[in-house]
Amino acid sequence: MINKKILLMIFFVSSIAITMGCIGGGGDFEETKLDVEEGVGLIDTLRIEELRPGLSGYVSLTVRSNFEGAGSSDVRISLDNINPFLILECGEEWGKEALDEKRPENCFGQLDQDEFLPIRTRGTSRIFPGEEIEVFWRIRAPSKDEISDIALRHPLYYNVEYIYSVNFRQNIIFMSQEEMIRRRERGEDYVMTGETRSTAGEIRFSGATRQPIYYSFDYPAGGPPETRSFDFVLSYSVENRGKGFPISDIVLIMTYPKEDGVYYNEDILRDYGWHTGLNDLTCHDGNEEGVDCENWLKEDVFEEDEWRRIVAGDNVLFRVVDRRDFIDRFNIHTPLIITSDRMNVLRDRNIPIEIHSFNVYAAYRYYIEGKEYINVYPLRGI
Amino acid sequence: MSRTNAIMIAIVWLIAATAITIFIGSAGMREPQPLMGIGTRITEGFGSIMQFHQFRLLLDQITDPFGIRPTRGEYEVTPDRPVRPDQAFDIEIRGTETVLLDREGLITFVKVTNQGSTTIERMDVELDLGSPFSGCVEFSGAESKYDSDFEVNVYSNIDVITSIPPGSSKELVFRNGKIHMDCLLAKVARTSFDANTPIGGVNLIATGSTVYSTASRLAVERIEQEQGEILIRNNVLVQRPTGAIYRSGSAVTIDLDVGVQPILAPRVGDDLTVGLIMRYMNVGRGDMIGEPMLFIITPRDFGRCQPAGLEAQCNNVNIFTFMREITRTYSLGRNVLEVTDWMEDISTQKRTHNVCYVLEDVEEFDVVTCTVDIPPIRTTEKRLTDYITVFALYGYERRSSRLDIRTWCTSDMDDCV
């Protein structure tokens, strides 16, 4: 009997211990995750809640490039609105007039680009997907006199700038009218939507093309075979769902499937805002106006291999959306044609359903701003 | 214990443990962040003050029918004392409540608590009877418990308390208090009192008066123009009126305003000329004595803030000489002297700020305006904040509650029948 009681006690205690271990501790160690709308996200800020006048402390920012994204380049992390605080670095105090001064030669920063940047900025040429970097500054609180002996609640801003790209891949389903009629008569489902896949990033695409796209073997009725090419339009909704906004122009790149016969109609391309090449296009890259778009994309946005892969072939379209025209959400349309040759193949082989994959890329420089308040309390008392 | 019972108990234990654990876990998740905690305290702290200000706002509307008035500010929030941000000091009275007329028998204690954030170097405390018997009491034994260099006892009903640090209290004792019957009779136009009948309406009131200092600080936040326009277009930025932060523990608040903020400022080009509106209000339970001395302190690159239509003296060392004289006259002590030194330091030696002394009297609720020139943001920073401070010296007096005195005469006295 005693043994049974002991066994029961052990069972109770172990049950509680297991339950506490599984549930109680979970909240404290939950990993910070980035949302799919974040290309680079701020996952932690070390806040100084309170400083006394004239004392110093550390502020830090931790950013991570989304594991499900493309990786980011030319990343800049800066403190802003620093006055009346001072940055303590390289053995000196950096006040509001000196924050832009170049870092002394013998004082290296934390990241690979720091030596070219003002003291309030940290920079790196690339953060790979899933990679995390933490930057920090030591700051000194203003003196009692500088805050007029009144408690100060100062918003210390930080901003993160980086170049990023998002890829949206969509399978578009094409269905012959004959197949649609057959399915309808048999009561089968004839409304189908192709699969989509998107990398993480702030600029989100969603397919707005109504699917399936129906084509007819007999269209246009009575015309010669060579005029049987079929014109469509693909629609996408583009939306900024990140926590900031693009500060460069947004370059959109559309790649068509490599299969023969699925192409774009060059005659109406310009009407839809697209270009077949980047030769005559200039961009604002977030720093300066009028840079060569192609150079910017090749050198700063995409990895060399990736760029080569994207622009391989002649089925690529480009479009530059001016950053000043950018609004939170807009639609883009791209002309699509199934050539007469392809239509003949479809008809001759009586192909009822076809699926083609289209890729849209958005390349941009993105800006996130945030702030944390630091309180400086004057000393009161005797 | 049967096996079934044991299993049942085990299941109940498991469910209870799970529930408790989930509760603990979720409670932990709900725990507010430290900064959120401060935010909550701000809301709670100022809720009561704002309720109090509702009345003031109505008064504003009467005194300022055109509605040109600066945005109301907030008291600073500090973890330290004082506990009452909107009062400079409190004064309490207690003591003997029974005394025969024309006999020395009153002993009265007056306690002064400094609720402000600066040391009160000197406070004059006066005891008197309330209306209509004012002037009918005399304390021959009024003496300060504190060593003092000040001249006291010009009238025996006045004594001085010196050096009361923020948050602390000091007490005075007034001894041998006598209420003069002939004075009381004269006040009520009678020739005699009834013997052994208490005289109604006799009460003692203590009045404390001092010179206090306060300051308000306004943050002037600029944002680089292009950045600001982008943020506004993206609905990230909304410009709002911004009020000043008052030093806590002052019965007088000074409101300052430069319009909506952040101010869109270019990187290059001319300064922006912005109007600064200010006015002060007495939100305490006492009365101001005269008008305050006002000093406007602006960052050097903002230019001098000259009150429009009023005379002001800026960046002249005479301001500080004058300030020191005032400091000595009113025995304001080290706190104000430190401020004087600071203002002289930043304006004449470090040359980081302009200090302007408003020469003319500015009455409560008067809206004073001046202009400041806000320069472009010349660094790569996208935001930049500077501060404008107004410092004030003001005389202030506050009365205690009444101490009812039970007093009468006896038939062996003259004029007592």
Interface residues (C-beta under 8 A of the other chain):
Chain A: K4 K5 L8 F11 F12 S15 I16 T19 M20 I23 G24 G26 G27 D28 R47 E49 E50 D80 N81 I82 N83 P84 K96 E97 L99 D100 P118 R120 D145 I147 S148 D149 I150 A151 L152 R153 H154 P155 Y157 N159 G244 F245 I247 D328 E369 E372 Y373 N375 Y377 P378 L379 R380 G381 I382
Chain B: M1 A6 I9 A10 W13 L14 A17 T18 T21 I22 I24 G25 S26 G28 M29 P34 L35 I38 E76 V77 T78 P79 D80 R81 P82 S117 T119 P165 P166 G167 S168 A215 S216 R217 A219 E221 I230 L231 N234 N235 V236 I245 Y246 R247 S248 I297 W342 D345 I346 T379 T380 E381 K382 R383 L384 T385 D386 Y387 T389 F391
